[in-house]
Amino acid sequence: MESPSARTHENSLGDCENKNNGNGNTTMMQGIYHERQTRHLCGLHALNNLFQCPDTFSKSELDDYCTTLTPRNWLNPHRSWIGWGNYDVNVIMYALQQRNCEAVWFDRRRNPQCLNLSAIFGFILNVPAQMSLGYYIPLPFQMRHWLALRCINGIYYNLDSKLREPRCLGNEEEFIEFLSSQLQMDHELFLVLNVEADSTQKVQQRWLLPQFRG
C-alpha cells in the first residue's frame, strides 16, 4: 500500500507529462515520470524523479542553494567547479527542506526491516560511480551518484537517472530485500519524510516501526 506521506506530495502526472525543464531526457512508463542523466546532474534528476515532476527543481535553483550555503564567488564546495552539477549532500538536504521535507540518514548497519515504510515519502541512495574517459578508459578515482527510490501505486521503483526507464522493485517485502543488498555495499541511504506541521503530534523516530524506537 502506498504511504499516506507519499500521497501528500503526489503531483498530478497529467500536468507533468508534457513538461521538460531541459535537465535531461525524460520518459513516461505507465504514468511514472523518469528524468535521465545529463552531465553531473544526478542530484537534480534524483530530486525531480523523487517528486515525480520536472518542475520541482531546476539547475539554477540548486546552484542558488550552493551560494546560499556558502556565499563565495569561486570554487563553491557544494558543486562541481566547472558548473556541471555534482551537488553534495548539503544541497540535497537543503533542497528537500524547501519542499517541506527532511532527510534522515539511515545507518546501514541496521536491518531495513525496522523501517516504517508507511511513514516514509521516498528514498535517496548515494552510491560510488566509476569515472571513465569516454566509455572505455577507467580513471583512477570515483565520484558519487544520487538516485531516487519511490513507491508509486503500491509498487516500489528504482528511478535512477542512469537507467533507460524506471525499474520495478516489487512490493514492500521485495523492496526491503533490495535495500538490504544495497546496504551491504558502500552505499548511503537517506529516508525522505514530510515535515509534520503540528509539532504537538510529532512522533520520535517515526520512520522506525514502534518496536524499534528508543
C-alpha positions as CSV (number, residue, x, y, z in Angstrom):
1,M,0.0,0.0,0.0
2,E,1.3,3.5,-0.9
3,S,2.1,5.5,2.2
4,P,-0.1,8.5,3.2
5,S,3.0,10.7,3.2
6,A,3.6,9.7,-0.4
7,R,0.1,10.9,-1.4
8,T,0.7,14.2,0.4
9,H,3.3,15.2,-2.1
10,E,1.9,13.3,-5.1
11,N,1.9,15.5,-8.2
12,S,-0.6,15.3,-11.0
13,L,1.3,13.3,-13.5
14,G,-1.0,14.6,-16.2
15,D,0.3,18.1,-15.5
16,C,3.9,16.9,-15.7
17,E,3.7,14.6,-18.8
18,N,4.2,17.4,-21.4
19,K,6.7,19.5,-19.5
20,N,10.5,19.3,-19.8
21,N,12.7,21.7,-17.8
22,G,15.7,21.0,-20.1
23,N,17.5,19.0,-17.4
24,G,17.7,15.8,-19.4
25,N,15.8,13.2,-21.5
26,T,12.6,12.2,-19.9
27,T,10.4,9.1,-20.2
28,M,6.9,8.2,-19.0
29,M,6.4,4.5,-18.3
30,Q,2.9,3.6,-17.0
31,G,2.5,7.1,-15.8
32,I,5.8,7.3,-14.0
33,Y,8.0,10.3,-14.6
34,H,11.7,9.5,-15.2
35,E,14.4,12.0,-15.8
36,R,17.6,10.6,-17.4
37,Q,21.2,11.6,-16.8
38,T,22.9,14.6,-18.2
39,R,26.3,15.9,-17.2
40,H,26.8,15.5,-13.4
41,L,23.2,16.5,-12.6
42,C,22.2,13.2,-10.9
43,G,21.3,15.1,-7.7
44,L,18.8,17.3,-9.7
45,H,17.4,14.2,-11.5
46,A,17.1,12.3,-8.3
47,L,15.0,15.1,-6.7
48,N,12.7,15.6,-9.7
49,N,12.3,11.8,-10.0
50,L,11.5,11.6,-6.3
51,F,8.8,14.2,-6.6
52,Q,7.6,12.9,-9.9
53,C,7.6,16.2,-11.8
54,P,10.3,18.0,-13.9
55,D,9.5,21.5,-12.5
56,T,10.1,20.6,-8.8
57,F,13.7,21.9,-9.1
58,S,15.9,23.4,-11.8
59,K,19.7,23.5,-12.1
60,S,19.7,27.3,-11.5
61,E,17.8,26.7,-8.3
62,L,20.2,24.2,-7.0
63,D,23.1,26.4,-7.9
64,D,21.5,29.2,-5.9
65,Y,21.3,26.8,-2.9
66,C,25.0,26.3,-3.2
67,T,25.6,30.0,-3.0
68,T,23.2,30.3,-0.1
69,L,25.0,27.6,1.8
70,T,28.5,29.0,1.1
71,P,28.4,32.6,-0.2
72,R,31.5,32.5,-2.4
73,N,32.1,33.7,-5.9
74,W,34.6,30.9,-6.8
75,L,35.2,27.3,-6.0
76,N,31.9,26.6,-4.2
77,P,32.4,23.4,-2.2
78,H,28.9,22.1,-2.8
79,R,29.1,21.5,-6.5
80,S,31.4,20.9,-9.4
81,W,33.8,23.8,-10.1
82,I,33.0,23.5,-13.8
83,G,29.3,24.1,-13.2
84,W,28.1,20.7,-14.3
85,G,26.4,19.8,-11.0
86,N,27.9,17.1,-8.8
87,Y,25.9,18.5,-5.8
88,D,26.8,17.3,-2.3
89,V,24.5,16.1,0.5
90,N,24.1,19.6,1.9
91,V,22.4,20.8,-1.3
92,I,20.2,17.7,-1.4
93,M,19.1,18.2,2.2
94,Y,18.6,21.9,1.8
95,A,16.5,21.4,-1.4
96,L,14.3,18.9,0.4
97,Q,13.7,21.5,3.2
98,Q,12.4,23.9,0.7
99,R,9.7,21.4,-0.2
100,N,8.7,20.8,3.5
101,C,10.6,17.5,3.6
102,E,13.5,16.3,5.7
103,A,16.2,13.7,5.0
104,V,17.2,11.2,7.6
105,W,20.5,9.3,7.2
106,F,20.0,5.5,7.7
107,D,22.7,3.6,9.5
108,R,23.5,0.8,7.1
109,R,24.5,-1.5,10.0
110,R,20.8,-1.7,10.8
111,N,18.4,-4.1,9.2
112,P,16.0,-2.2,6.9
113,Q,13.2,-4.4,8.2
114,C,13.0,-1.9,11.0
115,L,11.7,0.8,8.6
116,N,8.1,2.1,8.9
117,L,7.6,2.3,5.2
118,S,4.1,3.9,5.6
119,A,5.8,7.0,7.2
120,I,8.4,7.5,4.5
121,F,7.8,9.6,1.4
122,G,10.7,8.3,-0.6
123,F,14.4,7.3,-0.5
124,I,17.6,8.7,-2.0
125,L,20.7,6.5,-2.4
126,N,24.2,7.8,-2.8
127,V,26.5,5.2,-4.5
128,P,30.0,5.2,-5.9
129,A,30.3,5.9,-9.6
130,Q,33.4,4.9,-11.6
131,M,34.7,7.8,-13.8
132,S,36.0,7.0,-17.2
133,L,37.4,8.7,-20.3
134,G,34.9,8.2,-22.9
135,Y,33.3,4.8,-22.5
136,Y,36.3,2.5,-22.3
137,I,39.2,4.1,-20.2
138,P,38.5,4.0,-16.4
139,L,40.0,6.8,-14.4
140,P,41.8,6.2,-11.0
141,F,39.2,7.9,-8.9
142,Q,35.5,7.7,-8.2
143,M,32.6,10.2,-7.7
144,R,29.3,9.7,-6.0
145,H,25.9,9.2,-7.7
146,W,22.5,10.2,-6.4
147,L,19.4,8.2,-7.3
148,A,15.8,8.1,-6.1
149,L,13.6,5.2,-5.0
150,R,9.8,5.7,-4.7
151,C,6.6,3.8,-4.0
152,I,4.1,4.6,-6.8
153,N,0.6,3.0,-6.8
154,G,1.7,0.4,-4.2
155,I,4.8,-0.7,-6.2
156,Y,8.4,0.4,-5.4
157,Y,10.6,1.6,-8.3
158,N,14.2,2.4,-8.9
159,L,14.2,5.8,-10.6
160,D,18.0,6.0,-11.2
161,S,18.7,8.6,-13.9
162,K,21.3,6.2,-15.4
163,L,18.6,3.7,-16.2
164,R,16.8,3.8,-19.6
165,E,13.5,3.6,-17.8
166,P,12.2,3.1,-14.2
167,R,13.0,-0.4,-12.8
168,C,10.2,-2.2,-10.9
169,L,11.5,-3.4,-7.5
170,G,8.2,-5.0,-6.4
171,N,6.2,-5.0,-3.2
172,E,7.3,-4.0,0.3
173,E,9.0,-7.3,1.1
174,E,10.9,-7.3,-2.2
175,F,11.9,-3.6,-1.6
176,I,13.3,-4.4,1.8
177,E,15.4,-7.2,0.2
178,F,16.7,-4.7,-2.4
179,L,17.6,-2.2,0.4
180,S,19.4,-5.0,2.3
181,S,21.5,-5.8,-0.8
182,Q,22.4,-2.1,-1.3
183,L,23.4,-1.5,2.3
184,Q,25.9,-4.4,2.1
185,M,27.9,-2.2,-0.3
186,D,29.4,1.2,0.1
187,H,26.0,2.9,-0.4
188,E,24.4,5.6,1.8
189,L,20.7,5.6,2.3
190,F,18.6,8.7,3.1
191,L,15.0,8.5,4.1
192,V,12.8,11.4,2.9
193,L,9.9,12.3,5.2
194,N,7.3,15.0,5.1
195,V,7.8,17.7,7.8
196,E,5.0,17.4,10.3
197,A,3.1,20.7,10.5
198,D,1.7,20.2,14.1
199,S,4.7,19.9,16.4
200,T,2.4,18.6,19.2
201,Q,1.8,15.4,17.2
202,K,5.4,14.7,16.2
203,V,6.4,11.1,16.8
204,Q,10.1,10.5,17.7
205,Q,11.8,8.3,15.1
206,R,8.5,7.9,13.2
207,W,10.5,6.3,10.3
208,L,11.1,3.3,12.5
209,L,8.5,0.7,13.4
210,P,7.3,1.2,17.0
211,Q,9.2,-1.8,18.4
212,F,12.5,-0.4,17.1
213,R,12.1,3.1,18.5
214,G,14.0,4.2,21.6
